[in-house]
């Protein structure tokens, strides 16, 4: 009879554990949105930015040649300003001297 009592206790614990797991699962499912669209906005953003950059590149949105020239000027400025080349340093110091010298 003691064996039978322990079996009942195990069944009770199992049923309580199952009921608890079911209610937690049910509560978790109630918090979820039925469907979330996870592909549209990343795809739309990728297509939109690609189209924008391509439009700038071919010159339909802005004057891409002007944009390229501004970019090249910027790269040239960075290269000459931060270059470790000693000849560039000498030339830069001469240009700075000429800039502050009276005309």
Rosetta constraint file for C-alpha pairs under 8 A:
AtomPair CA 1 CA 5 HARMONIC 6.41 0.50
AtomPair CA 2 CA 6 HARMONIC 6.37 0.50
AtomPair CA 3 CA 7 HARMONIC 6.34 0.50
AtomPair CA 4 CA 8 HARMONIC 6.41 0.50
AtomPair CA 5 CA 9 HARMONIC 6.33 0.50
AtomPair CA 6 CA 10 HARMONIC 6.18 0.50
AtomPair CA 7 CA 11 HARMONIC 6.17 0.50
AtomPair CA 8 CA 12 HARMONIC 6.15 0.50
AtomPair CA 9 CA 13 HARMONIC 6.21 0.50
AtomPair CA 10 CA 14 HARMONIC 6.01 0.50
AtomPair CA 11 CA 15 HARMONIC 6.01 0.50
AtomPair CA 12 CA 16 HARMONIC 6.11 0.50
AtomPair CA 13 CA 17 HARMONIC 6.06 0.50
AtomPair CA 14 CA 18 HARMONIC 6.04 0.50
AtomPair CA 15 CA 19 HARMONIC 6.00 0.50
AtomPair CA 16 CA 20 HARMONIC 6.06 0.50
AtomPair CA 17 CA 21 HARMONIC 6.08 0.50
AtomPair CA 18 CA 22 HARMONIC 6.02 0.50
AtomPair CA 19 CA 23 HARMONIC 6.17 0.50
AtomPair CA 20 CA 24 HARMONIC 6.18 0.50
AtomPair CA 21 CA 25 HARMONIC 6.06 0.50
AtomPair CA 22 CA 26 HARMONIC 5.96 0.50
AtomPair CA 23 CA 27 HARMONIC 6.00 0.50
AtomPair CA 24 CA 28 HARMONIC 6.09 0.50
AtomPair CA 25 CA 29 HARMONIC 6.15 0.50
AtomPair CA 26 CA 30 HARMONIC 6.22 0.50
AtomPair CA 27 CA 31 HARMONIC 6.55 0.50
AtomPair CA 28 CA 32 HARMONIC 6.82 0.50
AtomPair CA 38 CA 42 HARMONIC 7.55 0.50
AtomPair CA 39 CA 43 HARMONIC 6.06 0.50
AtomPair CA 40 CA 44 HARMONIC 5.91 0.50
AtomPair CA 41 CA 45 HARMONIC 5.94 0.50
AtomPair CA 42 CA 46 HARMONIC 6.17 0.50
AtomPair CA 43 CA 47 HARMONIC 6.16 0.50
AtomPair CA 44 CA 48 HARMONIC 5.89 0.50
AtomPair CA 45 CA 49 HARMONIC 6.03 0.50
AtomPair CA 46 CA 50 HARMONIC 6.02 0.50
AtomPair CA 47 CA 51 HARMONIC 5.99 0.50
AtomPair CA 48 CA 52 HARMONIC 6.13 0.50
AtomPair CA 49 CA 53 HARMONIC 6.13 0.50
AtomPair CA 50 CA 54 HARMONIC 6.04 0.50
AtomPair CA 51 CA 55 HARMONIC 5.96 0.50
AtomPair CA 52 CA 56 HARMONIC 6.24 0.50
AtomPair CA 52 CA 61 HARMONIC 7.75 0.50
AtomPair CA 53 CA 57 HARMONIC 6.04 0.50
AtomPair CA 54 CA 58 HARMONIC 6.20 0.50
AtomPair CA 55 CA 59 HARMONIC 6.04 0.50
AtomPair CA 55 CA 60 HARMONIC 5.21 0.50
AtomPair CA 55 CA 61 HARMONIC 5.39 0.50
AtomPair CA 55 CA 62 HARMONIC 7.82 0.50
AtomPair CA 56 CA 60 HARMONIC 6.13 0.50
AtomPair CA 56 CA 61 HARMONIC 5.14 0.50
AtomPair CA 56 CA 62 HARMONIC 5.56 0.50
AtomPair CA 56 CA 63 HARMONIC 7.22 0.50
AtomPair CA 56 CA 64 HARMONIC 5.56 0.50
AtomPair CA 57 CA 64 HARMONIC 5.57 0.50
AtomPair CA 58 CA 64 HARMONIC 6.65 0.50
AtomPair CA 59 CA 63 HARMONIC 5.10 0.50
AtomPair CA 59 CA 64 HARMONIC 4.71 0.50
AtomPair CA 59 CA 65 HARMONIC 7.41 0.50
AtomPair CA 62 CA 67 HARMONIC 7.98 0.50
AtomPair CA 63 CA 67 HARMONIC 6.54 0.50
AtomPair CA 64 CA 68 HARMONIC 6.06 0.50
AtomPair CA 65 CA 69 HARMONIC 6.20 0.50
AtomPair CA 66 CA 70 HARMONIC 6.22 0.50
AtomPair CA 67 CA 71 HARMONIC 6.19 0.50
AtomPair CA 68 CA 72 HARMONIC 6.11 0.50
AtomPair CA 69 CA 73 HARMONIC 6.07 0.50
AtomPair CA 70 CA 74 HARMONIC 6.17 0.50
AtomPair CA 71 CA 75 HARMONIC 6.21 0.50
AtomPair CA 72 CA 76 HARMONIC 6.04 0.50
AtomPair CA 73 CA 77 HARMONIC 6.06 0.50
AtomPair CA 74 CA 78 HARMONIC 6.24 0.50
AtomPair CA 75 CA 79 HARMONIC 6.07 0.50
AtomPair CA 76 CA 80 HARMONIC 6.08 0.50
AtomPair CA 77 CA 81 HARMONIC 5.88 0.50
AtomPair CA 78 CA 82 HARMONIC 5.95 0.50
AtomPair CA 78 CA 83 HARMONIC 7.86 0.50
AtomPair CA 79 CA 83 HARMONIC 5.45 0.50
AtomPair CA 80 CA 88 HARMONIC 6.66 0.50
AtomPair CA 81 CA 92 HARMONIC 7.92 0.50
AtomPair CA 83 CA 88 HARMONIC 6.97 0.50
AtomPair CA 83 CA 89 HARMONIC 7.61 0.50
AtomPair CA 84 CA 88 HARMONIC 7.69 0.50
AtomPair CA 84 CA 89 HARMONIC 7.43 0.50
AtomPair CA 85 CA 89 HARMONIC 6.48 0.50
AtomPair CA 86 CA 90 HARMONIC 6.26 0.50
AtomPair CA 87 CA 91 HARMONIC 6.16 0.50
AtomPair CA 88 CA 92 HARMONIC 5.96 0.50
AtomPair CA 89 CA 93 HARMONIC 6.16 0.50
AtomPair CA 90 CA 94 HARMONIC 6.22 0.50
AtomPair CA 91 CA 95 HARMONIC 6.15 0.50
AtomPair CA 92 CA 96 HARMONIC 6.15 0.50
AtomPair CA 93 CA 97 HARMONIC 6.13 0.50
AtomPair CA 94 CA 98 HARMONIC 6.17 0.50
AtomPair CA 95 CA 99 HARMONIC 6.07 0.50
AtomPair CA 96 CA 100 HARMONIC 6.48 0.50
AtomPair CA 97 CA 101 HARMONIC 6.03 0.50
